[in-house]
Amino acid sequence: MSKIFMSYSHKDESLRDELETHLSLLKRQGLISTWHDRKILPGDEFGNEIDENLESSVIILLLVSPYFIASDYCYDIEMKRALERHRNNQARVIPIILEHCDWHSAPFGKLQALPKDGRPVTDYPNQHKAFTEIATGIRTAIEETQSKKPKSDSDQSNIPPKRTQTTETKDLQRSSNLRVKKSFSDKERDDFLKESFEYINKFFKNSLQELKNRNEFVDFTLNPMDSQTFTVKVYKQQTQASQCKIWRGSSFGRTEAIMYSNSISERNSFNEMFTVNDDGYQQFLVPTGMLNLHTGQDMDKNLSAKGAAELLWDKLIEPLQR
């Protein structure tokens, strides 16, 4: 069994939990065990526990995000020692890219990262696809590691001796699989929808500005009609090339939803609609799939706010890319 050490910022704990869920099959098959600092028991010495588990792991995952890079402990202590062990062929370091950040120029920037091509997990409309790519990549790394000849005793000379545990301490050891399904309240659903709409609004605003910055012949208008509606027009060489309206309201007078229309003049019609659903662990946006009806392509059903924003942005910019 190969031991995996996870170096991460506590601000990314929810993504770390999702990664552990996707590593469950590897655990069930007896191929891996995982360790991170949430497994430190009450009364244990924080630094010693981290050092001991970092030194005894054969796979070290760096869960990379802006928060990871900003963390002195992650970057200056855990990452530094992890790369030393990697260079000495005592462990394998795998960067896991969670969020967009300037990681290519970091000391681990030349290492092969996961997901594929170093695409951030949060860039995937369906994050389960990203974590599946990560789990598959880790499986490959584990199989390669286990196929190699075991290290000699001299390779283990720098590993500190394990501390003696009392019977009471052993009894306190626990699983990291502690997630329990919950029922999301109407308030939580309304808040999620509101936050998702605000995210999409900011996403469009920033994307439109960057589009204009990179293409001097492109211009745009983004008009907030009220706190729940905004419209966009994009111009190519002063001629309107694309438009849309995005708003938050009730679908068919019942369910709260985020609506998208290719026209800014139509009041009641829409080309796509996102409602809120959940799997008992997290909430997500569910599209009707209307935007892809004419292409016959399947659409991801469980989207983050970023995934929904990317989908709608693709439709807005499509006419400019033909």
Sequence and secondary structure as in RCSB ss.txt:
>XXXX:A:sequence
MSKIFMSYSHKDESLRDELETHLSLLKRQGLISTWHDRKILPGDEFGNEIDENLESSVIILLLVSPYFIASDYCY
DIEMKRALERHRNNQARVIPIILEHCDWHSAPFGKLQALPKDGRPVTDYPNQHKAFTEIATGIRTAIEETQSKKP
KSDSDQSNIPPKRTQTTETKDLQRSSNLRVKKSFSDKERDDFLKESFEYINKFFKNSLQELKNRNEFVDFTLNPM
DSQTFTVKVYKQQTQASQCKIWRGSSFGRTEAIMYSNSISERNSFNEMFTVNDDGYQQFLVPTGMLNLHTGQDMD
KNLSAKGAAELLWDKLIEPLQR
>XXXX:A:secstr
 EEEEEE  GGGHHHHHHHHHHTHHHHHTTSEEEE GGG  TTS HHHHHHHHHHT SEEEEEESHHHHH HIII
IIIHHHHHHHHHTTSSEEEEEE S  S TTSTTTTS  BSGGG  GGGSSSHHHHHHHHHHHHHHHHHHHHHS  
  GGGGTTS       HHHHHT   S         HHHHHHHHHHHHHHHHHHHHHHHHHHHHH TTEEEEEEEE
ETTEEEEEEEETTEEEEEEEEEEEEETTTEEEEEEES SS SS  SEEEEEEE SS EEEEE  GGGTTTT    
SSB HHHHHHHHHHHHHGGGG 
